[in-house]
């Protein structure tokens, strides 16, 4: 079977800093990582490849340096990596991104074998939209199952997959036909550490690199800024409250400080006491 | 290229140009809609929160506010409409079909796309829940329009376009996004990101049934079963009146117990900031902030949390924010109401004890009951 995992190289958000004066992102020196949510999808693809046989292809769209993440995915165990890179893709919103990725996925299917499951991350940690996976599924007419907590069976013979999907208030057990687009929930599996031979293979592996034309995209006005219906008009830091927090003086002991803080809370919002009493009395 | 819709919009150059000249074919798009999310007969509260925002936008635009209610035929549909009217909708489009009994992407996205194409709203809002996110991305792709996820603020500009503000760059800044040349302008907001509007009992509205041709045999994905969560698995974090949370200032995973202890004494829910989940100290369903839960408690105590924007957007709806942090320049003091500059690890036990003393006369002896 052929599993394709769409990944994204993202800045390690834990290390992003905002310039205190200009309110702009300081990108210098921020390391990049594979979007953490994508790793659960990669792991699930590798598991099912190991179980039922086949290949795992990883795909990313980004600048040439995004090949770092592809190589990392190869060291974890993917068989093949495809980089979709072109200046026409710059400034893509989720609609334009799903357009370009769908074109590349079609091309991957034609070039390396029919795709059974496209895995995407649940969402990214930089954009947080959760829109690209559904966009790809819709454009390629794939069955769409998001927030999957477990895949119970992948049946290549009758072309079905049985899985568990997290929904509000419970879990749906679903069965659907392949090809499908699946996003995995965080914690749904434990991401493996690559083996030494995978690392050696990854170091030598050639990453397939396609520009828009090579991916079969003829109309580049559907890509990048021009292909994006949304326009970011303003990026800003939120304004601080008019007043900063009123600071309670630290007392001689933590106990004294605690009393002072509780008094300050009650002075600021006298009604809180009733609420706390209600909660304490178990209502 | 699109399989979903053969004819892409006549894009031309500058599809996303900043010029606010709405193409002719979108000029008859009018009114503000909210997708009313219903699962197993219960309307998700985020739908009412969105109706509150939708009402504001509709009034500013001088148009109507509509809910879209879909599900299996039955009394739940009417009930969801009445609730939507009580929370501000002028009318509801209803789509009743047995295929819509439980959520699946295919029938829901077909139904919502069809009613949008028939009645042409200018704004369509959905909750950023598992259902809403699954649905919104599909519908926006089929309609080839813009969708802005997880908005923390929705407004209408002087020229009547939707200004959707959301966190960006991993929650370090905010940005305002427009869909200038396409309709509908779609946006999602997370539960509790918007205040719950006032419920007006008995407020009336019109019901407009809409028929969609859906048959079970055409739907590929089948629901084999549904396993409801046990109550003990649910956290009530988003709706709690008092919340205590801890951050990296706790210094070690063992100190998170100090947060739990204070929460227990207060009858509060406990939560944490993003790094604690990333480090594996606390399960992800306790995360508060942009990628976790949004809360609106009456009292929020943040212990050892620095207050990055991604955290701030999740707690700003709290009535009273109390910060405990050693760094007096930490951003949390920019939006907290009260603070004490001290070490949370040393301070929390004292605060827990002080609250215990104060509240002990009222604590019900649960063993006796």
Boltz contact constraints between the chains, C-beta under 6 A:
constraints:
  - contact:
      token1: [A, 13]
      token2: [B, 170]
      max_distance: 6.0
  - contact:
      token1: [A, 16]
      token2: [B, 170]
      max_distance: 6.0
  - contact:
      token1: [A, 16]
      token2: [B, 172]
      max_distance: 6.0
  - contact:
      token1: [A, 18]
      token2: [B, 172]
      max_distance: 6.0
  - contact:
      token1: [A, 25]
      token2: [B, 169]
      max_distance: 6.0
  - contact:
      token1: [A, 103]
      token2: [B, 1]
      max_distance: 6.0
  - contact:
      token1: [A, 125]
      token2: [B, 170]
      max_distance: 6.0
  - contact:
      token1: [A, 126]
      token2: [B, 170]
      max_distance: 6.0
  - contact:
      token1: [A, 129]
      token2: [B, 149]
      max_distance: 6.0
  - contact:
      token1: [A, 130]
      token2: [B, 133]
      max_distance: 6.0
  - contact:
      token1: [A, 131]
      token2: [B, 137]
      max_distance: 6.0
  - contact:
      token1: [A, 134]
      token2: [B, 137]
      max_distance: 6.0
  - contact:
      token1: [A, 134]
      token2: [B, 138]
      max_distance: 6.0
  - contact:
      token1: [A, 135]
      token2: [B, 137]
      max_distance: 6.0
  - contact:
      token1: [A, 135]
      token2: [B, 141]
      max_distance: 6.0
  - contact:
      token1: [A, 138]
      token2: [B, 4]
      max_distance: 6.0
  - contact:
      token1: [A, 138]
      token2: [B, 138]
      max_distance: 6.0
  - contact:
      token1: [A, 138]
      token2: [B, 141]
      max_distance: 6.0
  - contact:
      token1: [A, 138]
      token2: [B, 142]
      max_distance: 6.0
  - contact:
      token1: [A, 139]
      token2: [B, 2]
      max_distance: 6.0
  - contact:
      token1: [A, 139]
      token2: [B, 3]
      max_distance: 6.0
  - contact:
      token1: [A, 139]
      token2: [B, 4]
      max_distance: 6.0
  - contact:
      token1: [A, 140]
      token2: [B, 3]
      max_distance: 6.0
  - contact:
      token1: [A, 141]
      token2: [B, 3]
      max_distance: 6.0
  - contact:
      token1: [A, 143]
      token2: [B, 220]
      max_distance: 6.0
  - contact:
      token1: [A, 143]
      token2: [B, 221]
      max_distance: 6.0
  - contact:
      token1: [A, 144]
      token2: [B, 105]
      max_distance: 6.0
  - contact:
      token1: [A, 146]
      token2: [B, 134]
      max_distance: 6.0
  - contact:
      token1: [A, 147]
      token2: [B, 130]
      max_distance: 6.0
  - contact:
      token1: [A, 166]
      token2: [B, 130]
      max_distance: 6.0
  - contact:
      token1: [A, 167]
      token2: [B, 130]
      max_distance: 6.0
  - contact:
      token1: [A, 168]
      token2: [B, 39]
      max_distance: 6.0
  - contact:
      token1: [A, 168]
      token2: [B, 129]
      max_distance: 6.0
  - contact:
      token1: [A, 169]
      token2: [B, 229]
      max_distance: 6.0
  - contact:
      token1: [A, 170]
      token2: [B, 226]
      max_distance: 6.0
  - contact:
      token1: [A, 170]
      token2: [B, 227]
      max_distance: 6.0
  - contact:
      token1: [A, 170]
      token2: [B, 228]
      max_distance: 6.0
  - contact:
      token1: [A, 170]
      token2: [B, 229]
      max_distance: 6.0
  - contact:
      token1: [A, 171]
      token2: [B, 227]
      max_distance: 6.0
  - contact:
      token1: [A, 172]
      token2: [B, 223]
      max_distance: 6.0
  - contact:
      token1: [A, 172]
      token2: [B, 226]
      max_distance: 6.0
  - contact:
      token1: [A, 173]
      token2: [B, 224]
      max_distance: 6.0
  - contact:
      token1: [A, 173]
      token2: [B, 225]
      max_distance: 6.0
  - contact:
      token1: [A, 174]
      token2: [B, 221]
      max_distance: 6.0
  - contact:
      token1: [A, 174]
      token2: [B, 223]
      max_distance: 6.0
  - contact:
      token1: [A, 175]
      token2: [B, 222]
      max_distance: 6.0
  - contact:
      token1: [A, 175]
      token2: [B, 224]
      max_distance: 6.0
  - contact:
      token1: [A, 176]
      token2: [B, 220]
      max_distance: 6.0
  - contact:
      token1: [A, 176]
      token2: [B, 221]
      max_distance: 6.0
  - contact:
      token1: [A, 177]
      token2: [B, 220]
      max_distance: 6.0
  - contact:
      token1: [A, 221]
      token2: [B, 11]
      max_distance: 6.0
  - contact:
      token1: [A, 225]
      token2: [B, 16]
      max_distance: 6.0
  - contact:
      token1: [A, 226]
      token2: [B, 15]
      max_distance: 6.0
  - contact:
      token1: [A, 227]
      token2: [B, 15]
      max_distance: 6.0
  - contact:
      token1: [A, 228]
      token2: [B, 16]
      max_distance: 6.0
  - contact:
      token1: [A, 229]
      token2: [B, 145]
      max_distance: 6.0
  - contact:
      token1: [A, 229]
      token2: [B, 146]
      max_distance: 6.0
  - contact:
      token1: [A, 229]
      token2: [B, 179]
      max_distance: 6.0
  - contact:
      token1: [A, 229]
      token2: [B, 182]
      max_distance: 6.0
  - contact:
      token1: [A, 230]
      token2: [B, 146]
      max_distance: 6.0
  - contact:
      token1: [A, 230]
      token2: [B, 177]
      max_distance: 6.0
  - contact:
      token1: [A, 230]
      token2: [B, 179]
      max_distance: 6.0
  - contact:
      token1: [A, 231]
      token2: [B, 16]
      max_distance: 6.0
  - contact:
      token1: [A, 231]
      token2: [B, 178]
      max_distance: 6.0
  - contact:
      token1: [A, 231]
      token2: [B, 180]
      max_distance: 6.0
  - contact:
      token1: [A, 232]
      token2: [B, 175]
      max_distance: 6.0
  - contact:
      token1: [A, 232]
      token2: [B, 177]
      max_distance: 6.0
  - contact:
      token1: [A, 233]
      token2: [B, 176]
      max_distance: 6.0
  - contact:
      token1: [A, 233]
      token2: [B, 178]
      max_distance: 6.0
  - contact:
      token1: [A, 234]
      token2: [B, 176]
      max_distance: 6.0
  - contact:
      token1: [A, 235]
      token2: [B, 173]
      max_distance: 6.0
  - contact:
      token1: [A, 235]
      token2: [B, 175]
      max_distance: 6.0
  - contact:
      token1: [A, 236]
      token2: [B, 174]
      max_distance: 6.0
  - contact:
      token1: [A, 237]
      token2: [B, 173]
      max_distance: 6.0
  - contact:
      token1: [A, 238]
      token2: [B, 174]
      max_distance: 6.0
  - contact:
      token1: [A, 240]
      token2: [B, 334]
      max_distance: 6.0
  - contact:
      token1: [A, 241]
      token2: [B, 335]
      max_distance: 6.0
  - contact:
      token1: [A, 244]
      token2: [B, 333]
      max_distance: 6.0
  - contact:
      token1: [A, 245]
      token2: [B, 323]
      max_distance: 6.0
  - contact:
      token1: [A, 245]
      token2: [B, 333]
      max_distance: 6.0
  - contact:
      token1: [A, 245]
      token2: [B, 336]
      max_distance: 6.0
  - contact:
      token1: [A, 245]
      token2: [B, 338]
      max_distance: 6.0
  - contact:
      token1: [A, 245]
      token2: [B, 339]
      max_distance: 6.0
  - contact:
      token1: [A, 246]
      token2: [B, 338]
      max_distance: 6.0
  - contact:
      token1: [A, 247]
      token2: [B, 339]
      max_distance: 6.0
  - contact:
      token1: [A, 248]
      token2: [B, 340]
      max_distance: 6.0
  - contact:
      token1: [A, 250]
      token2: [B, 342]
      max_distance: 6.0
  - contact:
      token1: [A, 254]
      token2: [B, 346]
      max_distance: 6.0
  - contact:
      token1: [A, 254]
      token2: [B, 347]
      max_distance: 6.0
  - contact:
      token1: [A, 254]
      token2: [B, 350]
      max_distance: 6.0
  - contact:
      token1: [A, 255]
      token2: [B, 350]
      max_distance: 6.0
  - contact:
      token1: [A, 258]
      token2: [B, 350]
      max_distance: 6.0
  - contact:
      token1: [A, 258]
      token2: [B, 351]
      max_distance: 6.0
  - contact:
      token1: [A, 258]
      token2: [B, 354]
      max_distance: 6.0
  - contact:
      token1: [A, 259]
      token2: [B, 354]
      max_distance: 6.0
  - contact:
      token1: [A, 261]
      token2: [B, 340]
      max_distance: 6.0
  - contact:
      token1: [A, 262]
      token2: [B, 354]
      max_distance: 6.0
  - contact:
      token1: [A, 264]
      token2: [B, 338]
      max_distance: 6.0
  - contact:
      token1: [A, 269]
      token2: [B, 320]
      max_distance: 6.0
  - contact:
      token1: [A, 272]
      token2: [B, 299]
      max_distance: 6.0
  - contact:
      token1: [A, 275]
      token2: [B, 241]
      max_distance: 6.0
  - contact:
      token1: [A, 275]
      token2: [B, 298]
      max_distance: 6.0
  - contact:
      token1: [A, 277]
      token2: [B, 362]
      max_distance: 6.0
  - contact:
      token1: [A, 279]
      token2: [B, 267]
      max_distance: 6.0
  - contact:
      token1: [A, 280]
      token2: [B, 267]
      max_distance: 6.0
  - contact:
      token1: [A, 280]
      token2: [B, 359]
      max_distance: 6.0
  - contact:
      token1: [A, 280]
      token2: [B, 362]
      max_distance: 6.0
  - contact:
      token1: [A, 280]
      token2: [B, 363]
      max_distance: 6.0
  - contact:
      token1: [A, 281]
      token2: [B, 362]
      max_distance: 6.0
  - contact:
      token1: [A, 281]
      token2: [B, 364]
      max_distance: 6.0
  - contact:
      token1: [A, 282]
      token2: [B, 364]
      max_distance: 6.0
